[in-house]
């Protein structure tokens, strides 16, 4: 559930883009404001994922990752 923006502004987009974002928002029963916020967050996450996937972890990081995966695996069966 989102809260209504206290201030607003106008952004210029094509009618096609407006309608596409509007359809996404309507399907989720949220405002255009909330949908745009979610789309921006998803883009930030995509970029972080790309950066992380290009990073080769050091040996110490590999150990931490392995321990985390093992812990998650042990708790997944609960």
N, C-alpha and C positions, 0 to 999 in steps of 0.2 A: 504494500500500500504506500502510495507516495503522498507527500504534502504539496499543496499548491505553492508555486513560486511566489515570493513576496514582491519581486520585481520581474519585469519581462523586457524582452527586446525582440526585434525583428531580424530574422536571418533570411537571406535570399536563396531559395532553392527552386529547382524546376518543379512544375506541377507533378511530374512523374515521380520524382523523389519524395515530394510531400505526400503523395498518395501511397507510395510504398511504405513509408515510415508510419503513416496513419493506419494502414492496414495491419502492420505489425503491432502497433499499440492497441488497436481495437481487439485483435485476437487475444491479447494478454489482459484486456480490460484495464489499461493504464493510460495515462496522459501522454501526449507527444513529448512533453518535458521529460517524463520518466523514461520513455523509450530512448530519447536522445542521450540521456545520462547512461543508460545501460549499453548503448552502442559505443559510446566513448570509452566506457570501462572495458568492454570487450576488446576494443582496439588496443588499449594500453596493455591488456593481458596478452594479446597476440604478439605485440612487440617484445614484451618481456620474455615470452616463450621462445621467440626467435633468437634473442640474445643468449638465453640460457642454453639453447640447443647448439649454439655455435661455440660454447665454452667447454673446454676439456678440463674436467676436474683434476685437481692435484691429488696425490695419494692420500693425504689427510682428509680431503673432502670425500674421496671414495669410501673411506672407512665410515665416515659419518652417514653417508647415503646408505651404505650396506646395513648399518645398525638400524637406521630408520625404517628401511624396507623390511628387515627381519621383524622388528617390533610390530609393524603394521600387519604383516602376514600372520603373526601369532595371535593378534587380537581380532583378526577378520573372522575367525571361526566361532567367535563367542555368540 
